[in-house]
Amino acid sequence: MIAPAGSVDRIASALLANGLVLRGGFNFVPGDAPPPVQSGASAKSVLLVGQAGAASWPHFLRWREKQSPTIANPLDTWSREVIGAVAEVFGARAISPSDKPYLPFQQWAMRAEGLKPSPLGILMHPHYGLWHAYRGALLFEQELPLQAAETPLHLCDACAEKPCLKSCPVDAYSAQGFAYQSCLAHVQGAKGGPCRSGGCLDRNACPYGMAYRYPPEVQAFHMAAFAGL
């Protein structure tokens, strides 16, 4: 059990040592269905852990150099190790977005940071734009001293042109949702080279948060994982 006073700041510092960012959190309230902690009791609070830009990438690469080249889901594995180590120090249970049964990470993220989805489904952040992600969360058996998130300006509301819906050659994103099969076939096909090497063209067309834009090698890594390449 961690002492609440100052614990959130110490957790943030421990994560930052590996390029990860504390992405806010909240205390569960009556009516929620919180998952259990190690003792089996329902969690009282959750802290979201993620990345902003590519700050975690060098840390991940140094770790990966020491692993088997055939390791499955290396970024998930690295994230689990880092967040799990922090959880052990601070008496928390570490969980991942890929854990089954799936937990409502996007709903938690919106609640923790007051964000809303972009037309691409990625949450729009007022500073990071679309260049951020959630890598896991920490569950605690006690409440933490957390303030309710303020609702930031939703940048998509101020974007009249919506270039994120006009750059994909197969119109993968529309009001009807994400055309997964069309996107996958294009990325895997002969004309998908720009997407494979530089990432999603729609995502890259967004004008916000460009200082945090993932470098091409990071985007290529994620696209290869998406396409099974």
N, C-alpha and C positions, 0 to 999 in steps of 0.2 A: 504494500500500500504506500503510495506516495503522499507526502504532505502537500495539501493544496497550495499553500502560500509559495509563490515563485515557481511552482512546478511547470507551468505552461511555458514560461520563458526558458527554462532549462531544457525542456523537450525540444523547443524550437532550435536552440543552439546545438543540441546533439544531432538533429536532422541536418542542419545547415553544414555540418562538418562533412557530409556526404553529398552536398549539393541539392538536398531536398528541402522543401518549404512546408512549414505548418500552414495549412489552408483554412484555418478557422475550425470551429466546433460548436457544440451546443449540449445542453443537458436535456435528456429525455423527459417528457411530461406525460401525465396520464392520457391514455388513448394511443400512445406510441406502442410499438411492438419491438422493444430493443432486443438485440441478440444477447446471448449470455457471455459472461466473462469466464475465466478459468474455473472459478469455484462453482459454476453452474447458476449463480444468481444473475438476474437481469442487469445489464449495464445501466449505469446512471448517466454516463456522459460519453461523448465520442469526439475525437479530434481527427480531422481529415489531413492526410499527408499527400503531397504531390510535388510537382516541379513547376517552375516558371522559366520559360525559355529552355536553353540547353545546359544550364549550370551543372546538372547532375551527370552529363554525358562523359566528361573526363574521368569521373569517379567510377562510372560503370565500365568504361574501357579498361581501366587499370585492373579492375576485378576480373573482367572477362579474359584478359591475357593469361590468367592463372587457371582457367577452367578448360574442360574438354571442348574442342571445337564443335562437337556434336551435341552440346548441352541443349536441351529443349527449353524454349521460352526463356532465354537468358535474362531479358530485362525484368520479367516477372520474378524470376528466381533471385536476382540481385536485390530487387525492391523488397522481397519477403525477408531476405537476410538482414538488410539494413534496418528496416522498420521493426523486424522481430527483435533485433539486438537492443534497440531503443525501448521497446516494450518490456523486455526483461529487466532492464535497469530501473524503469519507472513503474513497475507493477501493473502493466496493462496487458490486454490481449490484442495481438496484432491480427488484422484481417486484410484481405485483398479483394479487389473488384472481381477477380476470377474465381474466388471461392464459391463452391456450390453447397447448398442452394444460394443463388445470387442474392446479394443484399442491395438495397436501394441507394447505391452510391451517388447517383446523379441527384436524386431527391435530397439526400443528405447534404450534398455540395451546395445546392441552391439554398438550402436552409442555413448552412454555415456561413455562406458568403453573400447571400442575397442576389445571386446571379440568375440570369434567364438564358434559355437556349438561343443560339443563332439559327439562321435558316439551315445550317449544316448539321444542327443537332448538338454541336460542341457548345458548351457554355461560353458566353461572351464575357470576358473580364474587362473592367474599365482601364486597366494598365497593360495586361498581357495580351489583350485581344483573344485570338484563338490559339495562342502559343503557350499552352499550359496543359497539365494533365493531373489526374489523381492516381496515385500509386498504391494507396492503402489507407488504413485508419487504425486508430488506437482506441480501444474500449476500456472504460474504467468502472470500477465497482462503486465509486463515490462521485458526487457532483464536483465539478471544477468551477473556479471563479471565471465564468465566461460571460461576456456581454452579447446581447442579441445583435446580429449583423444588421448594419444599415443597408438600405436598398440603394445601390449605386445607379447612376444613369445607364440605361441599356443602350449601348452605342448603336445597335442595329436599328433602333427606332429613328435615329437621326441620319441613317444612311439611305438616301432615296434611290441611288443607282443599283444597289445590291449586286456588285460585280461577282460576289460569291456564287450567284446563281446563273452566271452567264459565261463562265470560262471553261467548263467541262465539255469536251467534245462529244460526249454521249448524254449530256443533260442528266447526270446521275442524281442531282438534287432538284426537287421541285416541290410544289405545294402538296403533291401526293406522297412525299416522303423520299427515302433513299432507295434508288434502284440498284440494289446490291449486285445482282447478277450482271447487269449491264456494265457497272463499274469494274467488277472483277474481270469480266471477259476482255474489256478494253485494256486494263492494266497488264494482263497476261499476254495480250496480242501484239501483233507487229507494230501497231501504231501507238502502243502504250509507253514507249521509251521515255518521253518527257516526264510522265507520271512516276515511272520506276526510278528515275535518276534524281528527280527534284521534288517529288511529293505531289499531293493533290493540287491541281490547278485552281480549283474553286477556293480552297483554303488559302492558297498563296495570293489570291486576288483580293482578299480582305485588306483594307487599308489601315486597320487598327493594330496596335501592338507590334509594329514591325521591328522595334528594337529587340524584341524577344523571339523573333522568327527563328525556327530551327534551321541550322545549317543544312545544306543539301545532303550530306552524308547521314545526318540524323533522320531526315525525311525519307531517304532511300531505305534506311533500316526498317522504319515503320511500314513503308509500303511493301517491302519484301515480306514482312511478317503477315500483312493483310492478304497478300496475293499467294502466299505459300511458295515463294520463290527461293 
